[in-house]
Amino acid sequence: KMIFLLGVENKNYEENLEFIEKINNKINEKYQGLSKGIYKKGGVGVNGIYNQDFSNRTILIEIGGYENSIVEVLNTSLAFSECFIEVLNEENG
């Protein structure tokens, strides 16, 4: 499994969200259940930026956990990469 983290306290929040939603939707189309979705973080005592203020295309992804093998994490990374490239190609024609 994987999850996208989005800081909601930066100037690029809405543009980053739009970009992440495109990738997440593509992953859900091709690999249903692989993504846990988008976790929006902000508020008191929380880093609501995560360096996502540097660009409107900055994303933070968590893949796998302690119970996953390196092969599972690699497979998820490859699936993400495939969907990420497809979204970039769709955006750039």
DABELKA-V70347 format. One record per residue. N is the residue number from 0. RES is the residue in one small letter. D_FIRST is the distance of its C-alpha to the first C-alpha in Angstrom with 2 decimals. Layout:
N RES D_FIRST
N RES D_FIRST
This chain:
0 k 0.00
1 m 3.76
2 i 7.01
3 f 10.54
4 l 13.39
5 l 16.81
6 g 20.09
7 v 22.52
8 e 25.59
9 n 26.21
10 k 28.46
11 n 25.81
12 y 23.61
13 e 24.33
14 e 24.16
15 n 20.86
16 l 19.48
17 e 20.95
18 f 19.45
19 i 15.89
20 e 16.36
21 k 17.51
22 i 14.51
23 n 12.09
24 n 14.57
25 k 14.72
26 i 11.03
27 n 11.51
28 e 14.75
29 k 13.72
30 y 10.30
31 q 10.45
32 g 7.67
33 l 4.91
34 s 5.62
35 k 6.64
36 g 9.75
37 i 12.29
38 y 13.48
39 k 17.15
40 k 18.95
41 g 22.70
42 g 25.78
43 v 28.01
44 g 26.79
45 v 23.56
46 n 23.15
47 g 22.76
48 i 23.22
49 y 20.81
50 n 23.13
51 q 22.13
52 d 25.86
53 f 26.57
54 s 25.52
55 n 24.46
56 r 21.73
57 t 20.13
58 i 16.41
59 l 14.25
60 i 10.57
61 e 8.54
62 i 6.17
63 g 5.46
64 g 8.33
65 y 11.68
66 e 10.93
67 n 9.10
68 s 11.70
69 i 12.59
70 v 12.50
71 e 8.85
72 v 8.30
73 l 11.19
74 n 10.13
75 t 7.13
76 s 9.93
77 l 12.36
78 a 10.78
79 f 10.55
80 s 14.07
81 e 15.41
82 c 14.59
83 f 15.83
84 i 18.99
85 e 19.61
86 v 19.56
87 l 21.89
88 n 24.13
89 e 24.39
90 e 25.39
91 n 27.88
92 g 29.37
